[in-house]
Amino acid sequence: MRLQKYLAHAGLCSRRKAEEHILNGRVKVNRQIVTELGTKINPENDKVFFNGQPVILKQESPKIYIALNKPQGVVTSCSQQKTKIILDLIDIDERVYPVGRLDKDSKGLLLLTNDGELHNKLSHPSFNHEKEYIVTTLHPISEAALNNMAQGLMIDGVKTRKAKVKRLSKNKFSIVLKQGRNRQIRKMIGKTGNRVDILKRIRMANINLGNLKEGEWRYLTPKEIKRLTQ
């Protein structure tokens, strides 16, 4: 097993964070500092330490997959003071983590899981998973603006990837992205001289928001999980 995978499966942190810890010399195997990514260990024989403390591989927890309809004003975070977070909406004992983010002012579909492999797969842009949004703008949106967003716009010095854009009314459209840069849609709308009024995500990969009410959640069906994890 790769060392970063071991750290993630032990519940210490995400795999990406584990890679940072390894590169920073904070991880030891059999009391020797390891800084090479991809180092393989034998969980039965090798002893792993983080900041001098042993890291024990936990028994495999049951995999949990949840779809949540995030209301506006709730933060996509597992810990933040003096504000409501998404975990406040889920009444289960197991610890789950959000896949990607929706900013505080946005609402709609959010996936949560304790499956580290799936979390990494859905979070990384190289896997090309689609995310679909319904956007309502403050002012009527022009055809030119919709075409520009579909072809890609320069944001923070980098051009966004092509998107599927469909007009729904004079100031409402749907957009399908295969990337999720920070506040990307809001920045794209800003580039067109308009502003977002309502931003709602309705789909991630094969998972649809459907008629799930705001603030409510459900477990994914076996069929949904199979398609999502294949």
C-alpha positions as a LaTeX table, in Angstrom:
\begin{tabular}{lrrr}
\hline
Residue & $x$ (\AA) & $y$ (\AA) & $z$ (\AA) \\
\hline
Met1 & 0.00 & 0.00 & 0.00 \\
Arg2 & 1.27 & 3.48 & $-0.85$ \\
Leu3 & 2.17 & 5.56 & 2.18 \\
Gln4 & $-0.20$ & 8.44 & 1.36 \\
Lys5 & $-3.04$ & 5.96 & 0.92 \\
Tyr6 & $-2.24$ & 4.42 & 4.31 \\
Leu7 & $-2.39$ & 7.85 & 6.00 \\
Ala8 & $-5.71$ & 8.65 & 4.33 \\
His9 & $-7.25$ & 5.27 & 5.19 \\
Ala10 & $-6.12$ & 5.70 & 8.79 \\
Gly11 & $-8.27$ & 8.82 & 8.94 \\
Leu12 & $-5.37$ & 11.21 & 9.47 \\
Cys13 & $-6.16$ & 13.45 & 6.49 \\
Ser14 & $-6.97$ & 13.43 & 2.78 \\
Arg15 & $-4.54$ & 11.80 & 0.38 \\
Arg16 & $-3.45$ & 15.16 & $-1.04$ \\
Lys17 & $-2.75$ & 16.47 & 2.45 \\
Ala18 & $-0.86$ & 13.26 & 3.23 \\
Glu19 & 1.40 & 13.93 & 0.23 \\
Glu20 & 2.16 & 17.40 & 1.65 \\
His21 & 3.03 & 15.90 & 5.04 \\
Ile22 & 5.36 & 13.37 & 3.39 \\
Leu23 & 7.15 & 16.03 & 1.32 \\
Asn24 & 7.53 & 18.18 & 4.45 \\
Gly25 & 9.29 & 15.36 & 6.31 \\
Arg26 & 6.59 & 14.87 & 8.93 \\
Val27 & 6.12 & 11.14 & 8.27 \\
Lys28 & 8.35 & 8.29 & 9.38 \\
Val29 & 8.27 & 4.60 & 8.49 \\
Asn30 & 10.00 & 2.38 & 11.03 \\
Arg31 & 11.47 & 5.55 & 12.62 \\
Gln32 & 13.01 & 6.68 & 9.31 \\
Ile33 & 11.77 & 9.90 & 7.68 \\
Val34 & 10.26 & 9.25 & 4.25 \\
Thr35 & 9.91 & 12.13 & 1.77 \\
Glu36 & 9.42 & 10.21 & $-1.48$ \\
Leu37 & 5.85 & 10.11 & $-2.79$ \\
Gly38 & 4.67 & 6.68 & $-3.87$ \\
Thr39 & 6.70 & 4.86 & $-1.20$ \\
Lys40 & 5.07 & 1.50 & $-0.55$ \\
Ile41 & 4.66 & $-0.05$ & 2.88 \\
Asn42 & 3.37 & $-3.29$ & 4.34 \\
Pro43 & 0.64 & $-2.33$ & 6.83 \\
Glu44 & 1.13 & $-5.60$ & 8.73 \\
Asn45 & 4.86 & $-5.19$ & 9.33 \\
Asp46 & 5.78 & $-1.49$ & 8.94 \\
Lys47 & 5.22 & 1.09 & 11.67 \\
Val48 & 4.12 & 4.55 & 10.51 \\
Phe49 & 4.51 & 7.75 & 12.54 \\
Phe50 & 3.22 & 11.29 & 12.00 \\
Asn51 & 4.89 & 14.04 & 14.04 \\
Gly52 & 6.34 & 11.29 & 16.22 \\
Gln53 & 2.96 & 9.70 & 16.98 \\
Pro54 & 2.00 & 6.24 & 15.66 \\
Val55 & $-0.60$ & 6.11 & 12.91 \\
Ile56 & $-2.81$ & 3.04 & 13.22 \\
Leu57 & $-4.86$ & 1.78 & 10.30 \\
Lys58 & $-8.48$ & 1.69 & 11.37 \\
Gln59 & $-10.87$ & $-1.10$ & 10.57 \\
Glu60 & $-12.65$ & $-0.43$ & 7.31 \\
Ser61 & $-15.79$ & 1.63 & 7.98 \\
Pro62 & $-18.93$ & 1.07 & 5.94 \\
Lys63 & $-18.94$ & 3.36 & 2.93 \\
Ile64 & $-21.52$ & 6.14 & 3.14 \\
Tyr65 & $-22.79$ & 8.22 & 0.21 \\
Ile66 & $-25.16$ & 11.13 & 0.80 \\
Ala67 & $-26.89$ & 13.71 & $-1.40$ \\
Leu68 & $-27.79$ & 16.97 & 0.36 \\
Asn69 & $-29.72$ & 20.02 & $-0.82$ \\
Lys70 & $-27.63$ & 22.82 & 0.67 \\
Pro71 & $-29.58$ & 25.97 & 1.53 \\
Gln72 & $-28.20$ & 29.43 & 0.92 \\
Gly73 & $-26.22$ & 30.75 & 3.89 \\
Val74 & $-24.81$ & 27.37 & 4.98 \\
Val75 & $-21.04$ & 26.92 & 4.73 \\
Thr76 & $-19.54$ & 23.88 & 2.97 \\
Ser77 & $-17.11$ & 23.13 & 5.77 \\
Cys78 & $-16.68$ & 20.50 & 8.45 \\
Ser79 & $-15.69$ & 23.01 & 11.13 \\
Gln80 & $-16.24$ & 26.76 & 11.30 \\
Gln81 & $-17.13$ & 28.93 & 14.26 \\
Lys82 & $-20.22$ & 31.13 & 14.58 \\
Thr83 & $-21.88$ & 29.97 & 11.37 \\
Lys84 & $-24.03$ & 27.05 & 10.27 \\
Ile85 & $-22.13$ & 24.29 & 8.46 \\
Ile86 & $-23.38$ & 21.42 & 6.31 \\
Leu87 & $-22.66$ & 18.79 & 8.97 \\
Asp88 & $-25.24$ & 20.53 & 11.16 \\
Leu89 & $-27.84$ & 19.29 & 8.66 \\
Ile90 & $-26.88$ & 15.59 & 8.80 \\
Asp91 & $-27.83$ & 13.53 & 11.85 \\
Ile92 & $-25.57$ & 10.48 & 11.56 \\
Asp93 & $-22.77$ & 9.22 & 13.80 \\
Glu94 & $-20.27$ & 8.48 & 11.02 \\
Arg95 & $-17.95$ & 11.22 & 9.80 \\
Val96 & $-18.45$ & 12.24 & 6.17 \\
Tyr97 & $-16.78$ & 14.91 & 4.07 \\
Pro98 & $-18.13$ & 17.14 & 1.28 \\
Val99 & $-17.05$ & 16.42 & $-2.28$ \\
Gly100 & $-16.02$ & 19.82 & $-3.63$ \\
Arg101 & $-17.67$ & 23.01 & $-2.45$ \\
Leu102 & $-20.62$ & 25.30 & $-2.90$ \\
Asp103 & $-19.97$ & 28.82 & $-1.67$ \\
Lys104 & $-22.08$ & 30.22 & 1.17 \\
Asp105 & $-24.38$ & 32.19 & $-1.15$ \\
Ser106 & $-25.06$ & 29.24 & $-3.47$ \\
Lys107 & $-27.45$ & 26.35 & $-2.95$ \\
Gly108 & $-28.32$ & 22.95 & $-4.31$ \\
Leu109 & $-26.76$ & 19.51 & $-4.63$ \\
Leu110 & $-23.78$ & 18.55 & $-2.51$ \\
Leu111 & $-22.36$ & 15.05 & $-2.16$ \\
Leu112 & $-20.82$ & 13.82 & 1.10 \\
Thr113 & $-18.95$ & 10.58 & 1.68 \\
Asn114 & $-16.35$ & 8.80 & 3.79 \\
Asp115 & $-15.01$ & 7.05 & 0.66 \\
Gly116 & $-11.59$ & 8.62 & 0.16 \\
Glu117 & $-11.10$ & 7.06 & $-3.27$ \\
Leu118 & $-14.36$ & 8.50 & $-4.59$ \\
His119 & $-13.69$ & 11.86 & $-2.95$ \\
Asn120 & $-10.39$ & 12.12 & $-4.81$ \\
Lys121 & $-11.93$ & 10.91 & $-8.07$ \\
Leu122 & $-14.80$ & 13.42 & $-8.06$ \\
Ser123 & $-12.71$ & 16.34 & $-6.79$ \\
His124 & $-9.97$ & 16.14 & $-9.41$ \\
Pro125 & $-10.70$ & 17.92 & $-12.73$ \\
Ser126 & $-8.88$ & 15.25 & $-14.77$ \\
Phe127 & $-11.80$ & 12.85 & $-14.29$ \\
Asn128 & $-14.15$ & 15.13 & $-16.29$ \\
His129 & $-17.22$ & 14.69 & $-14.11$ \\
Glu130 & $-20.01$ & 17.07 & $-15.06$ \\
Lys131 & $-21.60$ & 19.55 & $-12.69$ \\
Glu132 & $-24.83$ & 21.26 & $-13.78$ \\
Tyr133 & $-26.18$ & 24.55 & $-12.44$ \\
Ile134 & $-29.23$ & 26.75 & $-12.90$ \\
Val135 & $-28.19$ & 30.41 & $-12.83$ \\
Thr136 & $-30.48$ & 33.43 & $-12.44$ \\
Thr137 & $-28.83$ & 36.77 & $-13.16$ \\
Leu138 & $-29.69$ & 40.19 & $-11.80$ \\
His139 & $-30.13$ & 41.62 & $-15.30$ \\
Pro140 & $-31.15$ & 39.98 & $-18.62$ \\
Ile141 & $-28.29$ & 37.91 & $-20.04$ \\
Ser142 & $-27.33$ & 38.45 & $-23.68$ \\
Glu143 & $-26.71$ & 35.77 & $-26.29$ \\
Ala144 & $-23.16$ & 37.04 & $-26.67$ \\
Ala145 & $-22.55$ & 36.54 & $-22.93$ \\
Leu146 & $-23.91$ & 32.98 & $-23.05$ \\
Asn147 & $-21.73$ & 32.18 & $-26.08$ \\
Asn148 & $-18.65$ & 33.61 & $-24.41$ \\
Met149 & $-19.20$ & 31.47 & $-21.32$ \\
Ala150 & $-19.72$ & 28.40 & $-23.49$ \\
Gln151 & $-16.43$ & 29.00 & $-25.33$ \\
Gly152 & $-14.46$ & 29.90 & $-22.18$ \\
Leu153 & $-13.44$ & 33.13 & $-20.49$ \\
Met154 & $-10.17$ & 34.36 & $-19.00$ \\
Ile155 & $-10.44$ & 34.28 & $-15.20$ \\
Asp156 & $-7.46$ & 35.02 & $-12.97$ \\
Gly157 & $-5.16$ & 34.65 & $-15.97$ \\
Val158 & $-6.46$ & 31.21 & $-17.01$ \\
Lys159 & $-9.11$ & 30.43 & $-19.61$ \\
Thr160 & $-12.05$ & 28.35 & $-18.40$ \\
Arg161 & $-12.83$ & 25.10 & $-20.20$ \\
Lys162 & $-15.67$ & 24.96 & $-22.72$ \\
Ala163 & $-19.11$ & 24.53 & $-21.16$ \\
Lys164 & $-22.62$ & 23.56 & $-22.22$ \\
Val165 & $-24.90$ & 26.58 & $-21.87$ \\
Lys166 & $-28.67$ & 26.72 & $-22.51$ \\
Arg167 & $-30.97$ & 29.70 & $-22.12$ \\
Leu168 & $-34.06$ & 29.13 & $-19.96$ \\
Ser169 & $-35.48$ & 32.68 & $-19.86$ \\
Lys170 & $-34.29$ & 36.25 & $-20.33$ \\
Asn171 & $-32.22$ & 36.14 & $-17.13$ \\
Lys172 & $-31.93$ & 32.41 & $-16.43$ \\
Phe173 & $-29.79$ & 29.69 & $-18.01$ \\
Ser174 & $-28.31$ & 26.26 & $-17.30$ \\
Ile175 & $-24.58$ & 25.60 & $-17.49$ \\
Val176 & $-22.67$ & 22.31 & $-17.36$ \\
Leu177 & $-19.03$ & 22.47 & $-16.24$ \\
Lys178 & $-16.30$ & 19.86 & $-16.12$ \\
Gln179 & $-14.20$ & 21.89 & $-13.72$ \\
Gly180 & $-14.88$ & 23.69 & $-10.47$ \\
Arg181 & $-12.59$ & 26.64 & $-9.94$ \\
Asn182 & $-13.23$ & 28.93 & $-6.98$ \\
Arg183 & $-16.45$ & 30.93 & $-7.54$ \\
Gln184 & $-16.07$ & 30.22 & $-11.25$ \\
Ile185 & $-19.64$ & 30.91 & $-12.39$ \\
Arg186 & $-19.89$ & 34.13 & $-10.38$ \\
Lys187 & $-16.63$ & 35.34 & $-11.91$ \\
Met188 & $-17.76$ & 34.37 & $-15.41$ \\
Ile189 & $-21.00$ & 36.31 & $-14.99$ \\
Gly190 & $-19.02$ & 39.26 & $-13.64$ \\
Lys191 & $-16.89$ & 39.20 & $-16.79$ \\
Thr192 & $-20.04$ & 39.72 & $-18.86$ \\
Gly193 & $-21.00$ & 42.82 & $-16.88$ \\
Asn194 & $-23.81$ & 41.08 & $-15.01$ \\
Arg195 & $-24.25$ & 39.62 & $-11.52$ \\
Val196 & $-25.57$ & 36.35 & $-10.12$ \\
Asp197 & $-28.87$ & 36.54 & $-8.28$ \\
Ile198 & $-29.43$ & 32.82 & $-7.63$ \\
Leu199 & $-26.97$ & 29.97 & $-8.21$ \\
Lys200 & $-28.21$ & 26.42 & $-7.76$ \\
Arg201 & $-26.43$ & 23.15 & $-8.52$ \\
Ile202 & $-28.82$ & 20.46 & $-9.74$ \\
Arg203 & $-26.49$ & 17.63 & $-10.78$ \\
Met204 & $-23.07$ & 16.12 & $-10.06$ \\
Ala205 & $-22.01$ & 13.33 & $-12.44$ \\
Asn206 & $-25.02$ & 10.96 & $-12.52$ \\
Ile207 & $-26.57$ & 12.23 & $-9.27$ \\
Asn208 & $-29.52$ & 14.59 & $-9.65$ \\
Leu209 & $-30.98$ & 16.90 & $-7.03$ \\
Gly210 & $-34.48$ & 15.90 & $-8.07$ \\
Asn211 & $-37.22$ & 16.90 & $-5.63$ \\
Leu212 & $-35.03$ & 16.85 & $-2.52$ \\
Lys213 & $-36.12$ & 19.79 & $-0.36$ \\
Glu214 & $-33.71$ & 22.47 & 0.87 \\
Gly215 & $-31.89$ & 21.39 & 4.02 \\
Glu216 & $-32.81$ & 17.73 & 3.54 \\
Trp217 & $-30.58$ & 14.79 & 2.61 \\
Arg218 & $-30.81$ & 11.19 & 1.49 \\
Tyr219 & $-28.56$ & 8.17 & 1.03 \\
Leu220 & $-27.65$ & 7.36 & $-2.56$ \\
Thr221 & $-29.27$ & 4.27 & $-4.02$ \\
Pro222 & $-27.16$ & 1.17 & $-4.81$ \\
Lys223 & $-27.66$ & 1.89 & $-8.52$ \\
Glu224 & $-26.43$ & 5.49 & $-8.12$ \\
Ile225 & $-23.42$ & 4.34 & $-6.10$ \\
Lys226 & $-22.49$ & 1.71 & $-8.69$ \\
Arg227 & $-22.53$ & 4.23 & $-11.55$ \\
Leu228 & $-20.70$ & 6.84 & $-9.50$ \\
Thr229 & $-17.88$ & 4.53 & $-8.38$ \\
Gln230 & $-17.29$ & 2.69 & $-11.66$ \\
\hline
\end{tabular}
